[in-house]
Amino acid sequence: MRRALRIALATAAIVFAMLSYTWMTLPNVRVLAKTPPATTAFMRMRESQASGQDRTPRRRHQWVSYDRISPNLKRAVQVAEDAAFWQHQGLDFDEIRASLESNWERGEFARGASTITQQLAKNLYLSPSRNPYRKVRELFIARRLEAELSKRRIFELYLNLIEWGDGIWGAQAASLIYFGIPASELNPSQAALLAGAIINPRVYSPARPNARLLRRQQIILTRMGAE
């Protein structure tokens, strides 16, 4: 019993120290309130991957304000990625519980539960790795983002920085490249196609939508109409 107690106390101390260190070394997200980032961890990662494959890195990106992004795209992305975005504080505990139950039943990690805020945290500062410690940092950064920024600003950052194809970043670049129009002019069908591609934009291209992407588009359009 004494040995078990010592092991438990040592484990608790290590976990506490790790969490404390993680919290103290979080990035300063407050600067994002007024200044968009010049680059993100995901952009740098993709450019490094391209260089490693002897390809010329591409970055097509153009920042636009929240008001210059179509309401259709905002609604489509929300219903596709995070229906409770405006209600939660960075973590959707109902979705987390549903994800855990689904993954337990399947015996594999098949369903995620990342909110828009968590995805933004990952894109800005982290990587797509499923390392547990990386996930802890993602959760902490998401809470910091929610504490320091408005919901509107978080969504604006997300829509401007998310990956939408090879070297394509943000709503404006995606709209111009795939449809030849600015992000402000996207109709519901176009918006749903873009939102459907977020799940894996390097596989599901709005320029050449496969059957699965087209099904996702129809599901998203149905959910948009039901709001």
Protein Blocks (a to p, Z undefined) as FASTA:
>chain_A
ZZmmmmmmmmmmmmmmmmmmmmmmpccfklmmmmccfbdfklmmmmmmmmmnopacdddd
ddddfklgcfklmmmmmmmmommlmmmgoiafklmmmmmmmmmmnopafbccbdfklmmm
mmmmmcfbfbfklmmmmmmmmmmmmmmpcfklmmmmmmmmpccbehiacjklmmmmmnop
afklpcfklmmmmmmmmmommlmcfklccfklmmmmmmmmmmmmmZZ
